[in-house]
Amino acid sequence: MTLLERFKAYLSSQFKLVPPGREAAELREEMLGNLMSHAMELKAEGIPDDEVYTRCIEALGDYTEAINALRGKPLQVLRDPKFQRSVLLLVTFCMMCVVAYILMGLLGELWAVGAYTIFPGMAIAMYVFATAAVLKRNIRFKRHYTTDLILITYGGILLTALFFVLWLACGVSPAVAWVSFVYIPVWALLSVIFTTLFFRKRKVWLIIWMALVMMLSVAVFLTASAATGMWHPLWIIVVVGALACGFVSVFALNAKIDRRSQEEDFEK
């Protein structure tokens, strides 16, 4: 792939969410011209293509504000075929849900059931569709300011749905089914850990792992106790979780002390 093709591919990724228009085309041509001009100067010095590409991208400058300004113009957004297609799909989906609700009411006299199932399901589907687009954008541009929050809300939705499934569909007593909610903070911490490790590429603090172990032990204790009614002997689960956290913290502290000692010996 030539440098020109690589630059065009890079600009395509940067302008993917920008609606087509004259201003967008002019900015894109300006950026491509700057890239090629700088590339020719570096090529004349005998620098390899890979290094030329990297240095040109780094020297391009920050066009983020200009690109965001084009992306956010209302008229351009409304004229964007992707936006129009998304609106059409959304309207079609809503109409299908309304038709399904009417059919359930007319054919099966299930007006109440339809209202409790179709419309909440429609709202959840719309939310998932919208946030999935945000997650895709976050992953593409490596900006995860909202990734944790979106994943946490998914957990809240799933665990709430699990409560109603256990209660209404499986016949589980609400006194037992309510334990699905205690797993929401566990899901929240898992979401933070997942995003930190795989998206932000950072190390998760030990205190977060310890909080996860404690919350999970409490959740398991409440689940087992609510299901069996044996609250008194099962409290040992929480104690085991606390002891595990204590042992891990001691080992981690000793390892940290050893590393500092080695660093001080090396400096000497």
Protein Blocks (a to p, Z undefined) as FASTA:
>chain_A
ZZklmmmmmmmmmmmmpccdfklmmmmmmmmmmmmmmmmmmmmnopafklmmmmmmmmno
paklmmmmmmmpmklmmmpmklmmmmmmmmmmmmmmmmmmmmmmmmnopmkmmmmmmmmm
mmmmmmmmmmmmmmmmmmmnopafkmmmmmmmmmmmmmmmmmmmmmmmnopafklmmmmm
mmmmmmmmmmmmmmmmmmnopacdfklmmmmmmmmmmmmmmmmmmmnopamlmmmmmmmm
mmmmmmmmmmmmmmmmmmmmmmmmmmZZ
